[in-house]
């Protein structure tokens, strides 16, 4: 963050149960502002931004809350960038738009895979470059909107299954930049920001209603040992997460693992020389809940 021209690298954990903050290990890179962050599974990620010398950065770091330490990962795949947008969908992270060291406003969009620690360039943001926008994900789709660049308040939806963008209804207020965006369940929210005037209003976005939830396919069991196995299935584009259960054949006692954000899950504590059955379903919407 920044306070005037001073940049910081301190990092804090908030506990909603106790309404308290606890300082954690400082960010692994140098002090900076206008970076991006997102979470994948149990890890957090921060990268890009502008350092104390005003230089744009592309270093990228992973935070492990169980050990309270930072690990440097592969540099962001595009040019050094600031004022970008970051969010995650399932087990992948995404960074796009922003001011690059080459262009004042970019349409670039990149995908990060923690399994390979690698970046892939994805389809450009449609129409124009923007920076200081907001981004969030809802279920299996990502959303980017507002920001500096265009005269209106554009809003786009990204589908990782088809690697394509769709123009959605413009942000309903006005063209703003440096706002805040996040999602809760199946709704997105945008608030604050400025466009010559500073604002404190707050808006809710509801995407199109999902009416079906495909059944996962391609189920397979691998890496089988006497007490463990890895269960895998194919990606479902409309799924927010997956629910898994398994049991000993001939019994009715299921072991359940809900809200899995990956398309694979290791199970352990199995009995040797024992046959197990397992099932998985996809969860595509809430309010009301929609499962396969």
N, C-alpha and C positions, 0 to 999 in steps of 0.2 A: 504494500500500500504506500501512499504518499501523503505527507503533511506539508503542503506548500512545495518546496523544492527538496525536502528531505525524504529519502526512501528508506523503507524498513524491510526486515526479513523475519520478524517474529511471527509465531504461529500458535494458534490457540484452539482449544477444544471446548465446545459448549455442551453442557449436560442439561437437557430440558427437564429431567426429573427433579433436579435440585436448583435449576435456574442459576447455574454458576459457570464460570469460565476457569479453565486450567491452562497455564502456558505449557506448550510442548516444545520439542526440539526445533530450533530455528530452521527455516527453509534452507535446503541444501545448496542452492545457488547464491549469487550475490543479491544485495538489496535491489529492489525494482518496483516498478508500478505498471499498471495496465496489462498484467499477465492474465492467463486463463487457467481454469481448473475444472476438473470433473472427477468423478469416482467410478471405478469399475470393480465390482465385487467388494472385497474388504480393503481395497487399497485406494489411496487418493493420488491425484496427479496434478502438477502445476508446471507451467512452462511459458516460454515466449515473454513478451513485455519489454520494458525500457529500463536500463540500468542507471546507476548513479551518474554515469557520464553522458546520459542521454542516448546511448547506443542501443539499437534494437537487438533483441536476443532470440535465439532459437533453441537454447538448451531446455531439457525436459526432465522432470524429476518425479520419482514415485515415493509416496509416504506410506509406511507400514505402521498402523496404530498399535499393533501388538508388541512391536519392538521399539516404537517411538524413534524411528530413524528414517533418513532419506537416502535413496539410491539414484544416481544419475542414470538415465536411460538414453536410448538413441535420440539424437537431436531431431526436433520437428522437421518434417520432410520438405517444407517449403522454404521461402526466404525468411530471414529474421523479421519478426513482425510484432506489432503492438496494436492495442485496441481491437483484438480479435474476439471471437466467440468460441466457447468450448462447451461440449455436452457429451454424454454417453448414451448409447443405445445397446442394451444387452451387454455383451462382453467386448464391445469395441468403443473407443473414444474418438471424438471428432473435433477438429479445429478448423475454422474458416473465417473468411472476410478479414477485415483489419487493414492497417497501414503497414505495408511492407517496406523493406529497405530499398526496393526497386520502384514500386508504384505507390502513389499516395492513397489509393483505395483499391483493394484487390477483390477478385471473385473466387480466389482459390479455396479449395475445400479438401481436407485430408483426413484419412482414417488411421487410427493407431490400434494395433493388435498387441496386447500385452503378452500373449502366448509366444509370439515370434519377436517381440520388441522391434517391430518394423512399422513403417509408414507406407501408405498407398494413396496416390492422388486420386480423388473421386471427381464426379461431375461438378463443373463450375456452378456457383450461384447464378441464377438466371438474370439477364438484363443489364446489370450494372455492378460496379464495385461499391461496397459500403464498409464503414468502420464504425466503432463505438455502438454497435447494435446489441441486441439481446438474443439469447438462444436457450432453448430447453428441449427436452424430449418428453413425449407422451406415448407410453406403450412402445410400439415398434417404429415410431416415426420421430424425426427431429424437426425443429422449427427455428427459423431465424427471421428477425424482422427489425423494423425501425432503423435508427442509425444515421450517420452523416453520409451524404452523397446525393441521393435522390431528393426530389422536392416533396414527394408524398410520403406515406408511411407504409412501405411494402412489407409483406409477410409471406414467407415461403415454407413449404413442407418438403422434407427430404425422406425418401423411402430407400433404405439401404438394400432391400431385396432386389430392386430394379435399378439402383444407383441413379435415381431420377428426382427432379424437383417439380413441384406444382405451385403455381401462384394461388394463394389463398386470399380471403378477404383482408383488405388493408386494416392495419391497426386503426381502431375507431376514433381515436382522439385527434392527433395531429402529428406532423413529422417531428420526432424527438430523437435525441442521442444521449448516450451515457445513462440510459435507464437501467432498471433491474428486471430480470426475467427468471422465472422458475416454474416448476409444475408441482402439483399435488394431485395424486391419483390420475384421473382422466381430464383434468383441467390445467390450463396454463395461465400464468399471471404476469402482467407487466405494470410497473409503476415507477414513479419519480422521473428523473431526466430533465433535459432542458432543450429549448430551441430559441435562445435569446432570453427566454423567461424560464425560471425554475418552477417545476411542478411537484405536487404531492398527491395527485390523484392516482387511482389504482383500478386496473381493468382485468377482467376474466375472459379467457378464450376457451371455447368449446369446439373441438374438432368434429368432423363428421362422425355420426354414430356407427359403430361397428355392429353388424347384425349376425355375423357368423364367426366361428372360431375353429379353424382347421385342426384335425387330429395329427399329432406328430407321426412321422413315418421314418423309415430307415433306422429302426431301433436295432442296436447291437451291443453285445457284451464283450469287452476286451480286457486285456491285462488281468486275467483271472488268476488268483492265487488260492491257497487253501482257506483264506479268511477275508479276501477282498476282491473287488471287481470294479472296472470302470464301465459305466453305462452311458451310451451315446444315442443321439437321435438327430434328425434333420431340423434345420432352422425353419421356424414358422414366422412369416413376415408380420402377421397381425398380433403375435403373442407379446404380452408385457413380461411374462415370466412363465415358468413351468412348475408343475407339481408332480412329484415322484412318490411311488410307494412300492414296497417289495415284501414278500412273505415266503416262508417255507412251504413247499408244495404240500397240499393236503391239510393245511391249517387255515384259520381265518384271522390270524393276528398279523395285521399289516404294520410295517414300520414306514412312517411318512416323512418326507422332506418337502416342504412347500416353498414357494417364491424363489425358485432357482433361476438365476439370471444367465446361465450358460446352457449350452446344448450338450453337456456332459456332466456326470457326477460320479465321484468315487464313493463307493460304500465299503465299509469295513466292519469288523466284528462278526463276520459270517462264520457258520459252523463248517468244518471240513467235511468233504464227501457228502454234501447235502444239496438237494435240488431246490432252487429258488425260482419263483415267478416275479416279474416286475412289470409295472405299468407307468405310463407318463401321460399327462394331459397338458394342454396349453391354456393359459389364462389371458383373455384378450380384452376385457373391459370390466369396469366396475360401475356401480350405480346405474343399472343393476349389474351384478357380476355375470360374466359370460365365459363359460369354459367349453372346451371340446369334450 
